[in-house]
Amino acid sequence: MEIKNFLMIASLSLCLLIVFHHYVKHINDFHLTEHEKIFQISDVSNHESFVFLFFGIFIGVLLSKFY
């Protein structure tokens, strides 16, 4: 497997795993909306920042495949 394909799959998979983990972590927090259970802007300094990091890697590798 080409390294760029691996990086794309791995970074997107990590994004989805982190978002799923966040949802499971907050599933019983009834004061949060469904959207906040998936992603909280107020908590972005925690594990949400890694979603931005890995999604940025995904976009960068995807764009580098075309240029």
N, C-alpha and C positions, 0 to 999 in steps of 0.2 A: 504494500500500500504506500502510495506517495505520501510524503511527510505533510504536505499541505492538506490533503484529504483527511489525514489523521487529526491534524490540529483543528480543522473545521468540525469534525464529528465530536471530538473530545470537548472542545470549548462549548459547543451548543448543548451537549449532553450535561456538562457541569452546570450550565445556566438552568436547565430544566430541573436537575436534581436539587439545586439550591432553592429554587422557587417552590418545588414540591415539599422540601424539608420545612420551609417557612410556613406553608399552609398547614402541615401536620402539627407543627409546633403551636400554632395559634388557632387550631380548629375549635377549641373549647372556650375561646375568649369571645363571649357573647356581646361585649361592648364594641367589637370591631365589625365593620361591614365585610361582605364577602371579598371585595376588592382589597381591603386592608389585610385580610388574612393571607392573601397571596403576596402582596407587596406593599410595604409601608414606606412612604417618603420620609416620615419622621424618624425612621429607624435605619436610614440609608448609610449611616456610619458603621453599621454592623455588617451582616452578611450580604445585604443588598448591594453593597459596593463591589463585591466579588462578581455579582451578576453583570454589572456594568463592565467590569474588567474582562470577563470571559466573552461577553457579547461583542465587546470592542475587538478582541482577538479574532473572533469569528468573522466580523465584517472586514477587518484588515486582511485576513487570509483569503477571504472570498474575493475581495477587490484585486489582490495580488495575482490571482489566477487569470485575470483578464488583461493585465498590463505587464 
